[in-house]
Amino acid sequence: MRPQAVISLDELTELANDSAEAYAQAADWASGDLCGLFRLLAGQRRAMAEALAGQIRLMGHAARERDTPSGTAHRLMARLKSSFVADHPRALIEECERSDTTLAHRLITVDDRQLPPDSVTMIRAFHAEAVAALGQLAAARVRLRGS
């Protein structure tokens, strides 16, 4: 049986991977500055997922295989929505915001009492990173309004 700490880190790893994929897909469909922002944030989420998986390995376990049903559904909805929405840049930003909002919420609400102190420190830093990304997405949304 997997310890609760490992289960929590697995969930965070999956959410970070889902977010990385949402950003990568958005980058494929975007152009200009928005594409660059999405690529940057995709890389940050991949690094986050790898660091979280590293914490699981340090605890003597292997990270769970991905793909989560919610991640698969999210990616499918993002593809469909982007195909039918006239305002593609705004729709891409909204999908990335949804993904990172879920990640940020889970990072701040994880029960850290059973986690090693270095994992807790990492998770708090990742929460700040996700919140900063949400700010960057909000700024991108404002720039879109101006153009």
N, C-alpha and C positions, 0 to 999 in steps of 0.2 A: 504494500500500500504506500502511495506517495504521501510524504508529509505535506501538511497544509502550506508551509512556506514554499515548497516546490510548486504546488498547484497554483498558488498566487503568482509566482514568477512566470509560470507557463502561460497563464492568462495574459499577463502584461506583455510577454514576448509575442503572443499571437496578435494582440491588439496593435503593437508596434509594427509588426509585419503587415497587417491589414492596412495600416495608415501609410506605410512605405509604398505599398502597391497602389493605393488610391492616388498618392502623389505622382508616382511613376506614370500611371495611366493618364492623369491630368496633363502631365508634361508632354506626353505623346500627342495630345489633342490641342495643346495651347501653342502660342507663339510669343516671341519677344520676351520682355521682362517677366511675364507671367510664367512662361516655360522655364526660365532660369530659376525662378523662385520655387516652382514645383520640383525641379530636379534637385536643388539644394535641400529642400525639406525631405524628399524621398531618401536622400543619402543619410540625413540625420536620423530618420526613423530606422533605416537598415542598421546603422551603427548602434542605435538604442536597442534594437532587437538582439543583436549579437552580444552586446554587453550583458543584457538580461539573461540570455542563454548561457553566457559564461558564468554568471552567478549560480545558475542551476548546476552546471558542471562542477563548480567548486564545492557544491553541497553533495557531490557524489552521484548525481543523476544525469540522465540525458534529457534534453528538452523534448517536449512532446512534438510529434509530427504535426505539421499544420496541414490542413486547411480547415478553418472553422466554418460551420454552416452559415453563421452570420457574416463572416468575411466574404464567403462566396456570394451570398445574396446581395451584400453591399456592392460588390464589384459588378454584378449583373445589373443591378438597378442603376448604378452610375453609367454604365455603357448605354443602357436603354434611354435614360434621361438625357444624356448628352447627344444622342442621336436625334431626339425629337424636340429639343429645346432650341428656340431661335437664338437666345442669348447664351451661347456656349461658354464664354469666359466666366460669366456669373454662375452658371450651373456647375462648372468645374470647381470654382471656389467654394460653393455651398457643399458639394460632396466632400471636399477635403476638410472643410470645417466640421462636418458631421463626424468624420472619422477621428479627427484630432480632439474634438470635444469629448467623445466617448473615451479615448485614451487618457486625456487629462483628468476626467472625472474618476476613472478607475485608479490612476496613479495616486490621486490625493485621498481616495477612500480605502485603499488597500489596508488591511489589518497588519500593521508592521510589528506587532508585539512578538510574532514568532520568527521574524526575519533577522538575519545577521545585521549588525550595525552598518557594515559597509554597503549592504544592499539597500538599507533604509536611506542612507545618504545619497546613493545613486538614484533611487526612485524620486526623492525630493528634487534633485537636480533635473531629472527628466521631466518632472511636472512643470518646473519653471520653463524648460525648453518648449514644451507643448503649448503652454500659455503664451509664450513669446511668439510662437508660430501662428497662433490664432490672432494675435495682434497684427502680424504681417499680412495675414489673409484679409483682415478687416481693412487695413490700409490699401491693399490691392483692390478691394471692392470699392472703396472711395475713389481711387484713381480711375476706375472704370466709369463711375458716374460722371466724372469730369470730362471724359472723352466722348 
